[in-house]
Amino acid sequence: MKKKIFNIILPISYLIFLLISWVFNFSTGITIGKNFYSFVLSMLKVLPFAFILIGLFEVWVKKETVEKHFGNASGYKGYLWAIILSSTTVGGAYVAFPVAYSLYNKGAKLSIVLTYIGGSALTRIPMTIFEASFLGIKFSIIRLLISIPLVILSSILISNSFEKKSDSKTKYQ
């Protein structure tokens, strides 16, 4: 019950703060409101289409296909597919996390899903082209050659850590 009240009171107090800021010309509050409005607009431009595509992915892509290319038996190719998929993902974290959730539910290995999430932050093609135009193609290639193996290695370590924790919990229950 307390959580429901908190979930209602917090947004209402935020809106009251924005209204008071606008009425009394409080510049910080007005800037916060403008930033929030800009953020909401950018999300509304991406999210509906992303969720439609994720819904189509859920319906059209078979679980066996995901397990074959991203599952436990995929080996190093699963990480390669995760990097390729993440480099084509548009929309940043708004899209990457729902896609990762969908991949995991369809049988993708946790370390490959984590590689996809890390790769979506590092290897997006438009971002890499933008980076290369300002910092040079040599810098971009070096950054990718260093960061991709580190993302894969860290995702494997995190996945192994989660598996060990879940194994130890089941032993003692």
PyRosetta script that sets phi, psi and omega in degrees:
from pyrosetta import init, pose_from_sequence

init()
pose = pose_from_sequence("MKKKIFNIILPISYLIFLLISWVFNFSTGITIGKNFYSFVLSMLKVLPFAFILIGLFEVWVKKETVEKHFGNASGYKGYLWAIILSSTTVGGAYVAFPVAYSLYNKGAKLSIVLTYIGGSALTRIPMTIFEASFLGIKFSIIRLLISIPLVILSSILISNSFEKKSDSKTKYQ")
pose.set_psi(1, -41.9)
pose.set_omega(1, 179.7)
pose.set_phi(2, -62.8)
pose.set_psi(2, -38.5)
pose.set_omega(2, -178.8)
pose.set_phi(3, -65.5)
pose.set_psi(3, -38.4)
pose.set_omega(3, 177.8)
pose.set_phi(4, -62.9)
pose.set_psi(4, -43.7)
pose.set_omega(4, 179.9)
pose.set_phi(5, -64.2)
pose.set_psi(5, -43.3)
pose.set_omega(5, 178.9)
pose.set_phi(6, -61.9)
pose.set_psi(6, -41.0)
pose.set_omega(6, 180.0)
pose.set_phi(7, -67.5)
pose.set_psi(7, -19.7)
pose.set_omega(7, 176.7)
pose.set_phi(8, -91.6)
pose.set_psi(8, -43.9)
pose.set_omega(8, -175.2)
pose.set_phi(9, -67.4)
pose.set_psi(9, -40.4)
pose.set_omega(9, -176.4)
pose.set_phi(10, -61.0)
pose.set_psi(10, -51.7)
pose.set_omega(10, 178.5)
pose.set_phi(11, -64.5)
pose.set_psi(11, -35.9)
pose.set_omega(11, 179.1)
pose.set_phi(12, -65.5)
pose.set_psi(12, -42.5)
pose.set_omega(12, 178.5)
pose.set_phi(13, -66.3)
pose.set_psi(13, -33.0)
pose.set_omega(13, 176.4)
pose.set_phi(14, -64.2)
pose.set_psi(14, -45.7)
pose.set_omega(14, 179.2)
pose.set_phi(15, -64.7)
pose.set_psi(15, -38.3)
pose.set_omega(15, 177.0)
pose.set_phi(16, -63.7)
pose.set_psi(16, -42.0)
pose.set_omega(16, 177.4)
pose.set_phi(17, -59.4)
pose.set_psi(17, -44.6)
pose.set_omega(17, 179.0)
pose.set_phi(18, -64.1)
pose.set_psi(18, -41.0)
pose.set_omega(18, 179.5)
pose.set_phi(19, -64.6)
pose.set_psi(19, -45.4)
pose.set_omega(19, 178.6)
pose.set_phi(20, -63.6)
pose.set_psi(20, -39.5)
pose.set_omega(20, 178.2)
pose.set_phi(21, -62.4)
pose.set_psi(21, -39.2)
pose.set_omega(21, -179.8)
pose.set_phi(22, -70.3)
pose.set_psi(22, -41.8)
pose.set_omega(22, -178.7)
pose.set_phi(23, -65.9)
pose.set_psi(23, -43.8)
pose.set_omega(23, -176.1)
pose.set_phi(24, -96.5)
pose.set_psi(24, 10.5)
pose.set_omega(24, 176.3)
pose.set_phi(25, 55.4)
pose.set_psi(25, 44.3)
pose.set_omega(25, 176.5)
pose.set_phi(26, -80.9)
pose.set_psi(26, 107.1)
pose.set_omega(26, -168.7)
pose.set_phi(27, -61.8)
pose.set_psi(27, -38.0)
pose.set_omega(27, 179.6)
pose.set_phi(28, -63.6)
pose.set_psi(28, -44.5)
pose.set_omega(28, 178.5)
pose.set_phi(29, -64.7)
pose.set_psi(29, -39.2)
pose.set_omega(29, 178.2)
pose.set_phi(30, -64.7)
pose.set_psi(30, -42.4)
pose.set_omega(30, 177.9)
pose.set_phi(31, -63.2)
pose.set_psi(31, -41.3)
pose.set_omega(31, 177.0)
pose.set_phi(32, -60.6)
pose.set_psi(32, -43.6)
pose.set_omega(32, 178.5)
pose.set_phi(33, -63.1)
pose.set_psi(33, -43.3)
pose.set_omega(33, 178.5)
pose.set_phi(34, -63.8)
pose.set_psi(34, -41.7)
pose.set_omega(34, 178.5)
pose.set_phi(35, -64.3)
pose.set_psi(35, -40.6)
pose.set_omega(35, 178.2)
pose.set_phi(36, -63.0)
pose.set_psi(36, -44.7)
pose.set_omega(36, 178.8)
pose.set_phi(37, -61.0)
pose.set_psi(37, -43.6)
pose.set_omega(37, 179.0)
pose.set_phi(38, -63.3)
pose.set_psi(38, -41.5)
pose.set_omega(38, 179.3)
pose.set_phi(39, -63.6)
pose.set_psi(39, -44.4)
pose.set_omega(39, 179.8)
pose.set_phi(40, -62.9)
pose.set_psi(40, -42.5)
pose.set_omega(40, 178.9)
pose.set_phi(41, -62.7)
pose.set_psi(41, -42.9)
pose.set_omega(41, 180.0)
pose.set_phi(42, -65.9)
pose.set_psi(42, -36.3)
pose.set_omega(42, 176.8)
pose.set_phi(43, -66.6)
pose.set_psi(43, -41.1)
pose.set_omega(43, -178.9)
pose.set_phi(44, -68.2)
pose.set_psi(44, -21.2)
pose.set_omega(44, 176.6)
pose.set_phi(45, -76.2)
pose.set_psi(45, -27.4)
pose.set_omega(45, -173.1)
pose.set_phi(46, -105.5)
pose.set_psi(46, -47.1)
pose.set_omega(46, -169.2)
pose.set_phi(47, -59.3)
pose.set_psi(47, -45.7)
pose.set_omega(47, -178.8)
pose.set_phi(48, -57.7)
pose.set_psi(48, -43.6)
pose.set_omega(48, 179.9)
pose.set_phi(49, -69.0)
pose.set_psi(49, -37.7)
pose.set_omega(49, 178.3)
pose.set_phi(50, -63.7)
pose.set_psi(50, -43.1)
pose.set_omega(50, -179.6)
pose.set_phi(51, -68.9)
pose.set_psi(51, -32.8)
pose.set_omega(51, 174.5)
pose.set_phi(52, -63.7)
pose.set_psi(52, -45.9)
pose.set_omega(52, 178.9)
pose.set_phi(53, -64.6)
pose.set_psi(53, -38.9)
pose.set_omega(53, 178.0)
pose.set_phi(54, -65.8)
pose.set_psi(54, -39.8)
pose.set_omega(54, 175.9)
pose.set_phi(55, -61.7)
pose.set_psi(55, -42.8)
pose.set_omega(55, 177.3)
pose.set_phi(56, -64.5)
pose.set_psi(56, -38.5)
pose.set_omega(56, 176.4)
pose.set_phi(57, -60.5)
pose.set_psi(57, -43.5)
pose.set_omega(57, 179.3)
pose.set_phi(58, -60.3)
pose.set_psi(58, -37.9)
pose.set_omega(58, -175.6)
pose.set_phi(59, -84.3)
pose.set_psi(59, -44.1)
pose.set_omega(59, -171.2)
pose.set_phi(60, -84.3)
pose.set_psi(60, -33.6)
pose.set_omega(60, -175.8)
pose.set_phi(61, -90.6)
pose.set_psi(61, 124.4)
pose.set_omega(61, -178.1)
pose.set_phi(62, -76.1)
pose.set_psi(62, 151.2)
pose.set_omega(62, 178.9)
pose.set_phi(63, -60.2)
pose.set_psi(63, -37.8)
pose.set_omega(63, -179.5)
pose.set_phi(64, -62.4)
pose.set_psi(64, -36.7)
pose.set_omega(64, 179.2)
pose.set_phi(65, -65.8)
pose.set_psi(65, -43.9)
pose.set_omega(65, 178.5)
pose.set_phi(66, -65.0)
pose.set_psi(66, -42.9)
pose.set_omega(66, 179.1)
pose.set_phi(67, -63.1)
pose.set_psi(67, -36.6)
pose.set_omega(67, -179.3)
pose.set_phi(68, -66.4)
pose.set_psi(68, -45.0)
pose.set_omega(68, -174.1)
pose.set_phi(69, -93.2)
pose.set_psi(69, -23.2)
pose.set_omega(69, -176.9)
pose.set_phi(70, -125.1)
pose.set_psi(70, -0.9)
pose.set_omega(70, -174.4)
pose.set_phi(71, -84.5)
pose.set_psi(71, -168.8)
pose.set_omega(71, -176.9)
pose.set_phi(72, -62.1)
pose.set_psi(72, -32.4)
pose.set_omega(72, -177.0)
pose.set_phi(73, -86.9)
pose.set_psi(73, -0.2)
pose.set_omega(73, -175.1)
pose.set_phi(74, -75.2)
pose.set_psi(74, -23.0)
pose.set_omega(74, 179.0)
pose.set_phi(75, 66.0)
pose.set_psi(75, -147.0)
pose.set_omega(75, -178.2)
pose.set_phi(76, -67.2)
pose.set_psi(76, -23.8)
pose.set_omega(76, 179.7)
pose.set_phi(77, -63.9)
pose.set_psi(77, -31.1)
pose.set_omega(77, 177.2)
pose.set_phi(78, -61.6)
pose.set_psi(78, -40.2)
pose.set_omega(78, 178.0)
pose.set_phi(79, -68.0)
pose.set_psi(79, -38.6)
pose.set_omega(79, 177.3)
pose.set_phi(80, -63.1)
pose.set_psi(80, -45.4)
pose.set_omega(80, 177.2)
pose.set_phi(81, -62.0)
pose.set_psi(81, -39.0)
pose.set_omega(81, 179.8)
pose.set_phi(82, -63.7)
pose.set_psi(82, -41.3)
pose.set_omega(82, 178.8)
pose.set_phi(83, -67.1)
pose.set_psi(83, -42.4)
pose.set_omega(83, 179.2)
pose.set_phi(84, -63.7)
pose.set_psi(84, -46.0)
pose.set_omega(84, 179.3)
pose.set_phi(85, -63.0)
pose.set_psi(85, -42.3)
pose.set_omega(85, -178.1)
pose.set_phi(86, -67.8)
pose.set_psi(86, -30.3)
pose.set_omega(86, -179.6)
pose.set_phi(87, -71.9)
pose.set_psi(87, -20.8)
pose.set_omega(87, 179.0)
pose.set_phi(88, -97.4)
pose.set_psi(88, -2.8)
pose.set_omega(88, -179.0)
pose.set_phi(89, -73.4)
pose.set_psi(89, 127.9)
pose.set_omega(89, 177.7)
pose.set_phi(90, -108.0)
pose.set_psi(90, 140.7)
pose.set_omega(90, 175.5)
pose.set_phi(91, 111.4)
pose.set_psi(91, 0.2)
pose.set_omega(91, 176.2)
pose.set_phi(92, 64.2)
pose.set_psi(92, -144.1)
pose.set_omega(92, -175.7)
pose.set_phi(93, -67.4)
pose.set_psi(93, -25.3)
pose.set_omega(93, 178.0)
pose.set_phi(94, -55.7)
pose.set_psi(94, -38.3)
pose.set_omega(94, -175.6)
pose.set_phi(95, -97.4)
pose.set_psi(95, -36.2)
pose.set_omega(95, -173.9)
pose.set_phi(96, -61.7)
pose.set_psi(96, -43.1)
pose.set_omega(96, -177.4)
pose.set_phi(97, -68.9)
pose.set_psi(97, -44.4)
pose.set_omega(97, 175.3)
pose.set_phi(98, -62.9)
pose.set_psi(98, -36.8)
pose.set_omega(98, 177.1)
pose.set_phi(99, -65.9)
pose.set_psi(99, -42.6)
pose.set_omega(99, 178.4)
pose.set_phi(100, -61.0)
pose.set_psi(100, -42.0)
pose.set_omega(100, 177.6)
pose.set_phi(101, -60.9)
pose.set_psi(101, -43.8)
pose.set_omega(101, 179.9)
pose.set_phi(102, -65.0)
pose.set_psi(102, -42.5)
pose.set_omega(102, 177.7)
pose.set_phi(103, -60.9)
pose.set_psi(103, -45.0)
pose.set_omega(103, -178.4)
pose.set_phi(104, -63.5)
pose.set_psi(104, -41.8)
pose.set_omega(104, 178.8)
pose.set_phi(105, -66.2)
pose.set_psi(105, -25.8)
pose.set_omega(105, 179.9)
pose.set_phi(106, -90.4)
pose.set_psi(106, 5.4)
pose.set_omega(106, 172.6)
pose.set_phi(107, 107.2)
pose.set_psi(107, 13.1)
pose.set_omega(107, 177.2)
pose.set_phi(108, -71.9)
pose.set_psi(108, 145.9)
pose.set_omega(108, 177.5)
pose.set_phi(109, -66.7)
pose.set_psi(109, 140.5)
pose.set_omega(109, -175.6)
pose.set_phi(110, -57.9)
pose.set_psi(110, -43.3)
pose.set_omega(110, -178.5)
pose.set_phi(111, -64.7)
pose.set_psi(111, -32.2)
pose.set_omega(111, 178.0)
pose.set_phi(112, -72.9)
pose.set_psi(112, -37.1)
pose.set_omega(112, 176.3)
pose.set_phi(113, -64.3)
pose.set_psi(113, -42.7)
pose.set_omega(113, 177.7)
pose.set_phi(114, -65.1)
pose.set_psi(114, -35.2)
pose.set_omega(114, 175.0)
pose.set_phi(115, -63.8)
pose.set_psi(115, -40.8)
pose.set_omega(115, 177.2)
pose.set_phi(116, -60.6)
pose.set_psi(116, -44.7)
pose.set_omega(116, -179.2)
pose.set_phi(117, -64.2)
pose.set_psi(117, -46.3)
pose.set_omega(117, 178.4)
pose.set_phi(118, -64.5)
pose.set_psi(118, -40.9)
pose.set_omega(118, 179.1)
pose.set_phi(119, -65.2)
pose.set_psi(119, -33.8)
pose.set_omega(119, -179.7)
pose.set_phi(120, -68.5)
pose.set_psi(120, -21.9)
pose.set_omega(120, 176.2)
pose.set_phi(121, -85.3)
pose.set_psi(121, -21.2)
pose.set_omega(121, -172.4)
pose.set_phi(122, -112.3)
pose.set_psi(122, -29.8)
pose.set_omega(122, -166.1)
pose.set_phi(123, -115.2)
pose.set_psi(123, 12.3)
pose.set_omega(123, -179.1)
pose.set_phi(124, -59.1)
pose.set_psi(124, 131.7)
pose.set_omega(124, -174.6)
pose.set_phi(125, -59.3)
pose.set_psi(125, -49.2)
pose.set_omega(125, 180.0)
pose.set_phi(126, -59.6)
pose.set_psi(126, -39.5)
pose.set_omega(126, 179.5)
pose.set_phi(127, -65.9)
pose.set_psi(127, -40.5)
pose.set_omega(127, -179.3)
pose.set_phi(128, -66.8)
pose.set_psi(128, -39.7)
pose.set_omega(128, 177.2)
pose.set_phi(129, -64.7)
pose.set_psi(129, -43.5)
pose.set_omega(129, 177.7)
pose.set_phi(130, -60.3)
pose.set_psi(130, -45.2)
pose.set_omega(130, 179.5)
pose.set_phi(131, -62.4)
pose.set_psi(131, -44.7)
pose.set_omega(131, -178.7)
pose.set_phi(132, -64.4)
pose.set_psi(132, -33.1)
pose.set_omega(132, -179.8)
pose.set_phi(133, -69.6)
pose.set_psi(133, -27.2)
pose.set_omega(133, 179.9)
pose.set_phi(134, -97.4)
pose.set_psi(134, -39.5)
pose.set_omega(134, -173.8)
pose.set_phi(135, -106.0)
pose.set_psi(135, -8.4)
pose.set_omega(135, 178.2)
pose.set_phi(136, 101.3)
pose.set_psi(136, 149.2)
pose.set_omega(136, -177.8)
pose.set_phi(137, -69.0)
pose.set_psi(137, -32.5)
pose.set_omega(137, 179.0)
pose.set_phi(138, -61.9)
pose.set_psi(138, -44.7)
pose.set_omega(138, 178.4)
pose.set_phi(139, -60.9)
pose.set_psi(139, -44.9)
pose.set_omega(139, -178.2)
pose.set_phi(140, -63.0)
pose.set_psi(140, -41.5)
pose.set_omega(140, 179.7)
pose.set_phi(141, -66.2)
pose.set_psi(141, -44.1)
pose.set_omega(141, 178.9)
pose.set_phi(142, -62.3)
pose.set_psi(142, -42.9)
pose.set_omega(142, 179.5)
pose.set_phi(143, -61.3)
pose.set_psi(143, -44.0)
pose.set_omega(143, 179.1)
pose.set_phi(144, -66.1)
pose.set_psi(144, -42.5)
pose.set_omega(144, -179.0)
pose.set_phi(145, -66.0)
pose.set_psi(145, -26.3)
pose.set_omega(145, 177.4)
pose.set_phi(146, -88.4)
pose.set_psi(146, -43.6)
pose.set_omega(146, -171.9)
pose.set_phi(147, -76.3)
pose.set_psi(147, -35.8)
pose.set_omega(147, -177.8)
pose.set_phi(148, -62.3)
pose.set_psi(148, -49.7)
pose.set_omega(148, 176.8)
pose.set_phi(149, -61.3)
pose.set_psi(149, -34.3)
pose.set_omega(149, 178.6)
pose.set_phi(150, -68.0)
pose.set_psi(150, -37.0)
pose.set_omega(150, 176.8)
pose.set_phi(151, -64.5)
pose.set_psi(151, -44.6)
pose.set_omega(151, 179.9)
pose.set_phi(152, -63.5)
pose.set_psi(152, -46.3)
pose.set_omega(152, -179.7)
pose.set_phi(153, -62.4)
pose.set_psi(153, -45.5)
pose.set_omega(153, -179.6)
pose.set_phi(154, -66.8)
pose.set_psi(154, -34.8)
pose.set_omega(154, 178.4)
pose.set_phi(155, -67.9)
pose.set_psi(155, -36.0)
pose.set_omega(155, 176.8)
pose.set_phi(156, -66.5)
pose.set_psi(156, -43.8)
pose.set_omega(156, 179.8)
pose.set_phi(157, -64.3)
pose.set_psi(157, -42.1)
pose.set_omega(157, 179.1)
pose.set_phi(158, -65.5)
pose.set_psi(158, -42.9)
pose.set_omega(158, 179.1)
pose.set_phi(159, -62.3)
pose.set_psi(159, -44.2)
pose.set_omega(159, 178.2)
pose.set_phi(160, -62.5)
pose.set_psi(160, -37.8)
pose.set_omega(160, 178.6)
pose.set_phi(161, -64.1)
pose.set_psi(161, -43.1)
pose.set_omega(161, 178.1)
pose.set_phi(162, -64.1)
pose.set_psi(162, -40.6)
pose.set_omega(162, -179.5)
pose.set_phi(163, -65.3)
pose.set_psi(163, -40.4)
pose.set_omega(163, 178.4)
pose.set_phi(164, -64.7)
pose.set_psi(164, -40.8)
pose.set_omega(164, 179.1)
pose.set_phi(165, -65.8)
pose.set_psi(165, -40.3)
pose.set_omega(165, -179.6)
pose.set_phi(166, -71.2)
pose.set_psi(166, -33.6)
pose.set_omega(166, 176.6)
pose.set_phi(167, -66.2)
pose.set_psi(167, -41.3)
pose.set_omega(167, -178.8)
pose.set_phi(168, -69.9)
pose.set_psi(168, -31.2)
pose.set_omega(168, 178.2)
pose.set_phi(169, -69.3)
pose.set_psi(169, -39.3)
pose.set_omega(169, -178.3)
pose.set_phi(170, -72.3)
pose.set_psi(170, -28.0)
pose.set_omega(170, 179.0)
pose.set_phi(171, -66.0)
pose.set_psi(171, -38.6)
pose.set_omega(171, -172.6)
pose.set_phi(172, -96.7)
pose.set_psi(172, 5.3)
pose.set_omega(172, 179.6)
pose.set_phi(173, -97.9)
pose.dump_pdb("model.pdb")
